[in-house]
Amino acid sequence: MSAETRALDVSNFDAETSEGVVLAFFGEPWDSGSRRELRIIEKVAALTAGRLKVGMCSVKDAPELAERFNIRSIPATLLFKDGKEAERLVGLRHEGTLIRHLKKYLEQEA
């Protein structure tokens, strides 16, 4: 996990996603798709530092969150805006695609 990302679990998820734009990544280190998506997300986190919070959530370590958000396939990336789920991206995404999805939310924050 990079300096721009934080670990999300049951104890901090609601507090971490309650304000602003937050990207919550659900995945597992053993999953090759999750590993590839994580590299993209960490790059996006570095590019958007200070404008976007990025959190990582292990579905194995936080099954309650996976169930709460109906995560059935990984990698899954949920975008939150002020505590509410605004968008859901399931599967591997290209960096440009992810940035395009984030752009409209980040422009609202400016």
Backbone as JSON, one array per atom type, in Angstrom:
{
  "sequence": "MSAETRALDVSNFDAETSEGVVLAFFGEPWDSGSRRELRIIEKVAALTAGRLKVGMCSVKDAPELAERFNIRSIPATLLFKDGKEAERLVGLRHEGTLIRHLKKYLEQEA",
  "N": [[0.84, -1.17, 0.0], [0.56, 2.2, -0.83], [1.74, 5.51, 0.18], [-0.32, 7.22, -0.39], [-2.61, 5.81, -0.05], [-4.97, 4.13, 2.11], [-5.73, 1.67, 4.59], [-8.83, 0.04, 4.68], [-11.39, -1.01, 6.85], [-13.89, -2.65, 8.88], [-13.93, -1.1, 11.18], [-13.22, 1.52, 10.44], [-14.41, 2.28, 8.03], [-16.89, 3.74, 7.52], [-16.29, 6.27, 8.63], [-14.07, 7.02, 7.09], [-15.16, 7.24, 4.54], [-17.08, 9.2, 4.69], [-16.89, 11.93, 3.97], [-16.26, 14.02, 1.15], [-14.63, 12.86, -1.89], [-14.15, 9.5, -2.31], [-12.35, 6.64, -3.12], [-12.92, 3.35, -2.91], [-11.35, 0.37, -2.85], [-11.89, -3.0, -3.41], [-10.42, -6.06, -3.01], [-7.99, -8.74, -3.36], [-4.69, -9.83, -2.46], [-3.82, -12.25, -3.6], [-5.16, -12.49, -5.96], [-4.75, -12.09, -9.37], [-5.93, -10.13, -11.06], [-6.75, -8.24, -9.16], [-4.25, -7.44, -8.17], [-3.15, -6.2, -10.46], [-5.03, -4.14, -10.89], [-4.73, -2.77, -8.5], [-2.18, -1.62, -8.78], [-2.76, 0.28, -10.75], [-4.67, 1.84, -9.41], [-3.12, 2.83, -7.28], [-1.38, 4.45, -8.71], [-3.18, 6.34, -9.75], [-4.02, 7.39, -7.3], [-1.69, 8.7, -6.49], [-1.55, 10.64, -8.48], [-3.79, 12.17, -7.91], [-3.49, 13.12, -5.38], [-4.47, 14.57, -2.34], [-6.86, 15.46, -3.37], [-8.48, 13.33, -3.51], [-9.45, 10.58, -1.63], [-8.13, 7.37, -1.14], [-8.85, 4.07, -0.51], [-8.1, 0.73, 0.58], [-9.57, -2.43, 0.71], [-9.7, -5.6, 2.03], [-11.46, -8.37, 0.99], [-11.41, -10.78, 2.25], [-10.49, -10.21, 4.83], [-12.38, -8.42, 5.7], [-15.16, -9.43, 5.58], [-17.71, -8.57, 6.27], [-17.98, -6.01, 5.18], [-17.74, -6.59, 2.47], [-20.06, -8.07, 2.14], [-21.98, -6.19, 2.91], [-21.78, -4.31, 0.83], [-22.37, -5.85, -1.29], [-20.36, -7.23, -2.75], [-19.41, -9.3, -5.18], [-17.6, -10.06, -7.01], [-14.15, -9.72, -7.67], [-11.49, -7.71, -8.96], [-13.16, -4.97, -7.35], [-14.26, -1.67, -7.47], [-15.44, 0.94, -5.66], [-16.92, 4.09, -5.77], [-17.28, 6.73, -3.64], [-19.2, 9.52, -2.67], [-19.35, 11.95, -0.41], [-20.13, 10.05, 1.58], [-22.0, 8.42, 0.33], [-22.57, 5.79, -2.0], [-21.56, 6.39, -5.22], [-20.74, 5.42, -7.65], [-19.92, 2.32, -9.25], [-17.41, 0.13, -10.15], [-16.59, -2.78, -11.63], [-14.22, -5.3, -12.04], [-11.19, -5.3, -14.02], [-9.77, -2.18, -14.8], [-8.6, 0.26, -17.11], [-6.14, 2.77, -16.61], [-6.76, 5.35, -17.74], [-9.53, 5.11, -18.11], [-10.44, 4.88, -15.48], [-9.66, 7.38, -14.47], [-11.27, 9.05, -16.06], [-13.81, 8.35, -15.04], [-13.55, 9.35, -12.46], [-13.14, 12.05, -12.84], [-15.45, 13.76, -13.12], [-16.41, 13.84, -10.5], [-14.27, 14.86, -9.07], [-14.05, 17.37, -10.21], [-16.32, 18.57, -9.22], [-15.58, 18.91, -6.62], [-13.68, 20.91, -6.7]],
  "CA": [[0.0, 0.0, 0.0], [1.37, 3.4, -0.94], [1.48, 6.58, 1.15], [-1.56, 7.9, -0.75], [-3.74, 4.93, 0.21], [-5.15, 3.72, 3.5], [-6.45, 0.4, 4.77], [-10.22, 0.18, 5.12], [-11.98, -2.18, 7.48], [-15.18, -2.37, 9.52], [-13.79, -0.07, 12.22], [-13.0, 2.89, 9.94], [-14.97, 2.49, 6.7], [-17.87, 4.83, 7.48], [-15.61, 7.55, 8.89], [-13.18, 7.34, 5.97], [-15.92, 7.53, 3.32], [-18.18, 10.11, 4.99], [-16.74, 13.27, 3.38], [-15.47, 14.16, -0.05], [-14.61, 11.79, -2.88], [-13.35, 8.38, -1.81], [-12.29, 5.45, -3.95], [-12.74, 2.17, -2.06], [-10.97, -0.77, -3.67], [-12.08, -4.31, -2.79], [-9.65, -7.05, -3.74], [-7.13, -9.64, -2.6], [-3.35, -9.93, -3.03], [-3.63, -13.5, -4.34], [-5.88, -12.38, -7.23], [-3.92, -11.34, -10.34], [-6.68, -8.93, -11.48], [-6.66, -7.28, -8.05], [-2.88, -6.9, -8.14], [-2.99, -5.26, -11.59], [-5.89, -2.97, -10.63], [-4.14, -2.04, -7.38], [-1.1, -0.78, -9.32], [-3.41, 1.41, -11.44], [-5.29, 2.68, -8.39], [-2.06, 3.54, -6.56], [-0.9, 5.5, -9.61], [-4.23, 7.37, -9.73], [-3.97, 8.02, -5.98], [-0.56, 9.63, -6.5], [-1.91, 11.75, -9.38], [-4.89, 12.95, -7.36], [-3.21, 13.32, -3.95], [-5.07, 15.76, -1.75], [-8.2, 15.7, -3.92], [-9.19, 12.06, -3.51], [-9.0, 9.56, -0.67], [-8.15, 6.03, -1.71], [-8.75, 3.05, 0.52], [-8.05, -0.66, 0.15], [-10.33, -3.3, 1.6], [-9.57, -7.03, 1.75], [-12.74, -9.04, 1.17], [-11.18, -11.88, 3.19], [-10.34, -9.67, 6.17], [-13.57, -7.63, 6.05], [-16.31, -10.0, 4.86], [-18.9, -7.79, 6.57], [-18.05, -4.93, 4.2], [-18.01, -7.21, 1.17], [-21.49, -8.42, 2.13], [-22.75, -4.93, 2.97], [-21.78, -3.66, -0.48], [-22.72, -6.87, -2.28], [-19.19, -7.5, -3.59], [-19.49, -10.69, -5.63], [-16.49, -10.3, -7.91], [-13.03, -8.8, -7.45], [-11.49, -6.47, -8.19], [-14.32, -4.08, -7.41], [-13.91, -0.34, -7.01], [-16.63, 1.74, -5.38], [-16.64, 5.51, -5.62], [-18.2, 7.36, -2.68], [-19.25, 10.99, -2.62], [-19.96, 12.36, 0.86], [-20.7, 8.92, 2.31], [-22.95, 7.63, -0.46], [-21.99, 5.17, -3.18], [-21.9, 7.16, -6.42], [-20.43, 4.65, -8.84], [-19.32, 1.01, -8.99], [-16.65, -0.39, -11.28], [-16.21, -4.16, -11.33], [-13.27, -5.82, -13.0], [-9.98, -4.54, -14.29], [-9.96, -0.94, -15.55], [-7.43, 0.98, -17.58], [-5.91, 4.01, -15.86], [-7.52, 6.43, -18.35], [-10.95, 4.89, -17.84], [-10.66, 5.22, -14.07], [-9.55, 8.84, -14.33], [-12.49, 9.63, -16.65], [-14.91, 8.16, -14.08], [-13.31, 10.2, -11.3], [-13.04, 13.46, -13.22], [-16.66, 14.55, -12.83], [-16.54, 14.0, -9.06], [-13.19, 15.73, -8.62], [-14.37, 18.73, -10.66], [-17.34, 19.09, -8.3], [-14.88, 19.25, -5.38], [-12.81, 22.08, -6.9]],
  "C": [[0.89, 1.24, 0.0], [0.98, 4.44, 0.12], [0.15, 7.28, 0.87], [-2.8, 7.05, -0.46], [-3.81, 4.57, 1.68], [-5.92, 2.41, 3.53], [-7.86, 0.71, 5.27], [-10.68, -1.13, 5.74], [-13.27, -1.74, 8.17], [-15.06, -1.2, 10.5], [-13.68, 1.35, 11.67], [-13.72, 3.23, 8.63], [-15.92, 3.68, 6.63], [-17.22, 6.19, 7.7], [-14.76, 7.97, 7.7], [-13.95, 7.75, 4.71], [-16.98, 8.6, 3.52], [-18.1, 11.47, 4.31], [-15.88, 13.23, 2.13], [-15.61, 12.98, -0.99], [-13.64, 10.72, -2.41], [-13.48, 7.2, -2.77], [-11.99, 4.28, -3.02], [-12.53, 0.95, -2.95], [-11.13, -2.05, -2.87], [-11.33, -5.34, -3.63], [-8.85, -7.91, -2.79], [-5.76, -9.75, -3.26], [-3.11, -11.19, -3.86], [-4.28, -13.46, -5.72], [-5.08, -11.52, -8.21], [-4.63, -10.07, -10.84], [-6.62, -7.84, -10.42], [-5.29, -6.64, -8.0], [-2.67, -5.88, -9.26], [-3.8, -3.99, -11.35], [-5.31, -2.12, -9.5], [-3.0, -1.14, -7.86], [-1.68, 0.46, -10.02], [-4.0, 2.37, -10.41], [-4.24, 3.45, -7.61], [-1.48, 4.66, -7.42], [-1.9, 6.66, -9.65], [-4.23, 8.1, -8.4], [-2.83, 9.04, -5.91], [-0.88, 10.86, -7.36], [-2.95, 12.69, -8.78], [-4.7, 13.24, -5.87], [-3.79, 14.64, -3.46], [-6.47, 16.06, -2.25], [-9.08, 14.48, -3.8], [-8.6, 11.16, -2.44], [-9.11, 8.21, -1.36], [-7.94, 5.04, -0.58], [-8.79, 1.66, -0.08], [-8.74, -1.52, 1.19], [-10.17, -4.75, 1.15], [-10.93, -7.69, 1.99], [-12.61, -10.21, 2.15], [-11.14, -11.35, 4.63], [-11.55, -8.86, 6.64], [-14.79, -8.17, 5.3], [-17.61, -9.24, 5.11], [-19.08, -6.66, 5.56], [-18.35, -5.47, 2.81], [-19.49, -7.56, 1.07], [-22.35, -7.16, 2.1], [-22.86, -4.26, 1.6], [-21.96, -4.65, -1.63], [-21.58, -7.09, -3.28], [-19.2, -8.99, -3.92], [-18.33, -11.07, -6.53], [-15.4, -9.28, -7.61], [-12.16, -8.8, -8.69], [-12.78, -5.68, -8.4], [-13.9, -2.74, -6.8], [-15.2, 0.45, -6.86], [-16.2, 3.18, -5.15], [-17.71, 6.1, -4.71], [-18.07, 8.87, -2.77], [-20.04, 11.36, -1.37], [-20.75, 11.23, 1.52], [-21.67, 8.05, 1.54], [-22.25, 7.05, -1.69], [-22.49, 5.9, -4.42], [-21.69, 6.35, -7.69], [-19.74, 3.35, -8.42], [-18.67, 0.51, -10.27], [-16.16, -1.79, -10.9], [-15.3, -4.66, -12.44], [-12.11, -4.88, -13.2], [-10.29, -3.34, -15.17], [-8.62, -0.38, -15.98], [-7.34, 2.28, -16.79], [-6.75, 5.17, -16.42], [-9.01, 6.32, -18.09], [-11.28, 5.28, -16.4], [-10.61, 6.73, -13.86], [-10.78, 9.53, -14.91], [-13.68, 9.5, -15.7], [-14.76, 9.12, -12.89], [-13.43, 11.69, -11.61], [-14.27, 14.28, -12.84], [-16.84, 14.78, -11.33], [-15.46, 14.95, -8.53], [-13.44, 17.17, -9.06], [-15.42, 19.36, -9.76], [-16.69, 19.55, -6.99], [-14.09, 20.55, -5.48], [-13.53, 23.38, -6.62]]
}
